[in-house]
Amino acid sequence: MTQIRISDAARFLGVSDDTVRRWISGGALTSVPDASGRMAIEGRELAAFAQEQARSLTGPAGHASSARNRFVGLVTAVKADTVMAQVEMQCGPFRVVSLMSSEAVDELGLEPGSVAVAVIKSTNVIIESLETST
């Protein structure tokens, strides 16, 4: 079973090491010693916890969509001309960039500091494993 060190868990969840430790001491997560005796979290438990945390940050309840990849974040930059715009968001540790019409930016009121949801629907997703085969 994969074990995730506290610092890596924090990085994956976009929080500080101290936050992960508080979740452990509060009972939201369980730590186990890894092979070198450091605190770690079982990969499956962390995955379930990450999913639960993500559900609490999604958009409006009852909003139907086939897209499952929804990232709540902060608009950090908007570059617009008369027709098109580039909107950049910081969603936890992830930078998300979207191209849209300038009209859409105006209608949505997007500007640096706005809170928005990036909804991603893609037919091609590449996943790389960071684990080594044993």
C-alpha positions as CSV (number, residue, x, y, z in Angstrom):
1,M,0.0,0.0,0.0
2,T,1.2,3.5,-0.9
3,Q,2.1,5.7,2.1
4,I,2.3,9.5,1.6
5,R,4.6,11.6,3.8
6,I,3.0,14.6,5.6
7,S,4.8,17.1,3.4
8,D,3.7,15.5,0.2
9,A,0.1,15.1,1.4
10,A,0.1,18.9,2.2
11,R,1.5,19.7,-1.2
12,F,-1.1,17.4,-2.9
13,L,-4.0,19.0,-0.9
14,G,-2.6,22.6,-1.3
15,V,-2.3,23.2,2.4
16,S,0.5,23.5,4.9
17,D,2.2,20.6,6.7
18,D,0.8,22.1,10.0
19,T,-2.8,21.8,8.6
20,V,-2.3,18.1,7.8
21,R,-0.9,17.6,11.3
22,R,-4.0,19.4,12.8
23,W,-6.2,17.1,10.7
24,I,-4.4,14.1,12.1
25,S,-4.5,15.3,15.7
26,G,-8.2,16.1,15.2
27,G,-9.0,12.6,13.9
28,A,-9.8,13.6,10.3
29,L,-6.8,11.7,9.1
30,T,-4.8,8.8,10.5
31,S,-1.0,8.7,10.5
32,V,1.1,5.6,10.3
33,P,4.9,5.3,10.4
34,D,6.6,4.8,7.0
35,A,9.6,2.6,6.3
36,S,11.9,5.2,7.8
37,G,9.8,5.9,10.9
38,R,8.3,9.2,9.7
39,M,4.7,10.1,9.9
40,A,2.7,9.1,6.8
41,I,-0.8,8.6,5.6
42,E,-2.1,5.6,3.7
43,G,-2.7,6.6,0.1
44,R,-6.3,5.3,-0.1
45,E,-7.3,7.3,3.0
46,L,-5.7,10.4,1.7
47,A,-7.4,9.9,-1.7
48,A,-10.8,9.6,0.0
49,F,-10.1,12.6,2.2
50,A,-9.0,14.7,-0.9
51,Q,-12.3,13.8,-2.6
52,E,-14.4,14.8,0.4
53,Q,-12.5,18.1,0.6
54,A,-13.0,18.7,-3.1
55,R,-16.8,18.1,-2.8
56,S,-17.0,20.9,-0.1
57,L,-15.5,23.4,-2.6
58,T,-17.6,22.7,-5.6
59,G,-20.0,25.2,-7.2
60,P,-23.7,25.6,-6.6
61,A,-25.6,22.6,-5.2
62,G,-28.0,21.1,-7.6
63,H,-26.2,22.4,-10.7
64,A,-26.2,19.6,-13.3
65,S,-23.1,19.1,-15.4
66,S,-21.4,16.2,-17.1
67,A,-18.0,17.7,-16.2
68,R,-16.5,16.3,-13.0
69,N,-13.4,18.4,-12.9
70,R,-14.4,21.6,-11.1
71,F,-11.8,23.8,-9.5
72,V,-12.8,26.7,-7.2
73,G,-10.1,29.4,-7.3
74,L,-9.1,33.0,-7.5
75,V,-8.8,34.9,-10.7
76,T,-5.2,36.2,-10.9
77,A,-5.1,37.8,-14.3
78,V,-7.3,38.8,-17.2
79,K,-5.8,39.9,-20.5
80,A,-8.5,41.0,-23.0
81,D,-8.7,42.7,-26.3
82,T,-11.9,43.6,-28.2
83,V,-12.8,40.0,-29.1
84,M,-10.9,37.4,-27.0
85,A,-9.6,37.2,-23.4
86,Q,-7.2,35.0,-21.4
87,V,-8.2,34.4,-17.8
88,E,-5.7,32.9,-15.3
89,M,-6.8,31.3,-12.1
90,Q,-5.0,29.9,-9.1
91,C,-6.9,26.9,-7.8
92,G,-5.0,25.6,-4.8
93,P,-1.6,24.6,-6.1
94,F,-2.8,24.6,-9.7
95,R,-2.7,27.4,-12.3
96,V,-5.6,27.1,-14.7
97,V,-5.8,29.2,-17.9
98,S,-8.8,29.7,-20.1
99,L,-9.4,31.4,-23.4
100,M,-12.9,32.9,-23.9
101,S,-14.6,35.9,-25.5
102,S,-14.1,39.3,-23.9
103,E,-17.9,39.5,-23.8
104,A,-18.0,36.4,-21.5
105,V,-15.4,38.0,-19.2
106,D,-17.5,41.1,-19.0
107,E,-20.8,39.2,-18.4
108,L,-19.2,37.1,-15.7
109,G,-17.5,40.1,-14.1
110,L,-14.2,38.3,-14.0
111,E,-11.3,40.4,-12.7
112,P,-8.2,39.8,-10.6
113,G,-9.5,38.9,-7.1
114,S,-12.8,37.4,-8.3
115,V,-13.7,33.9,-7.0
116,A,-14.7,31.6,-9.8
117,V,-15.0,27.9,-10.7
118,A,-13.0,26.4,-13.6
119,V,-15.0,23.6,-15.1
120,I,-12.9,21.3,-17.3
121,K,-14.3,18.7,-19.7
122,S,-11.8,16.9,-21.8
123,T,-11.7,13.8,-24.0
124,N,-7.9,13.4,-23.5
125,V,-6.4,13.2,-20.1
126,I,-2.9,11.9,-19.6
127,I,-2.0,10.4,-16.2
128,E,1.6,9.6,-15.3
129,S,2.6,7.4,-12.4
130,L,5.2,8.7,-9.9
131,E,5.4,5.2,-8.3
132,T,8.0,2.7,-9.3
133,S,7.0,-0.8,-10.2
134,T,8.0,-3.5,-7.7
